[in-house]
Amino acid sequence: MKIKYFTQLFLTNLFIVLMTSAVIAVLMTHFLSGYVYDSKVDELKAFGTAMAKEFKKTDNTVSIDKVEQYQTLLNAKDITITLFDAQKTFLYAQTGLTFQIDTNEWEKLKNGNQIAVPFEDGRFNRTVSFVLTPITTSKGVFAGGILLISPVSEIEKAINTLRNNVVIASGASLLLALVLSYIFSRFQVKRINKLQQATQLISDGNFDVQLHSKDADEIGNLANDFDRMALSLKQSNEEIALQERRRRQFTVDVSHELRTPLTTISGVADALVTDVIPPEESHESIRLIQTEAKRLIRLVNENIDYERIRTNQVVLHKNEFQLLELFEIVKDSLAFSAQQKKQRNPSRNRCLDFIKCRL
């Protein structure tokens, strides 16, 4: 199944955002839950410490009125106070409260240690958080303790509120991330589509296309490489066109050079066959045919040499030659044609020995 790049990119970003949002939501919920429990315990510790300092006594008596004042204050926070002496006897407690302090907790309490339990559902009629705070006299003698109890239901309400806020924030972040992911995906696909369109123009033979990307990322580098490739292809295409023009001109030139000796050979041969040339001049005609044939061979060899030179198979060397001898050969090759033209048009009296005429 073929999936477009936009869809792949968008789904990838969506998956990453969903996973990130889920992980953040779980971690935030866990963190906030622990934070709320710890905050509640710290609050109970603070109240217990303040009450223990208030209840330090010198005559082993505790003011119940003072305890009730604290209870009235803490009712707004749904915190319950229980007060007991050094013999575990309740001095102030809610009606029907049953609570047993185990030996380990009691020893810690007698040693002056504060005991905090953020979650307890075994010794009470409901799940609570509680803190045990020791009370000592002004002389440092253990005189009892304070038990502060807060139901977990109140904490769970705060946790649920925080959890709902986290879910709302995660949903808003997810929606924003989806919008940004869509915009980003469209932007990236648009850049790739520009590359695709430019590639299509190149395949159609338009080598003038340039993207001129100023982006510094990988796609921008790819666009710059594409521009260099297009320029190189344009130069190569122009060079190919130039070479093609040269090849055609070379073909025309070679054809012209080959046609001249072939025309001479053909004309002399026809003249010999039709007895236009007297027998006493046939020897000179045959020599002319041989000369032109050698010229043809030389032209063919020169073409072969040219190809070898073009492919760097040979090295050119400069040699001196007799220019007059070359002119004699040219004169002999053109003499027959000139003689025929002279016979057809007697008014044109041309000097066959043009070298002597020039001299």
Disulfide bonds with the S-S distance in Angstrom:
Cys351-Cys357 1.73
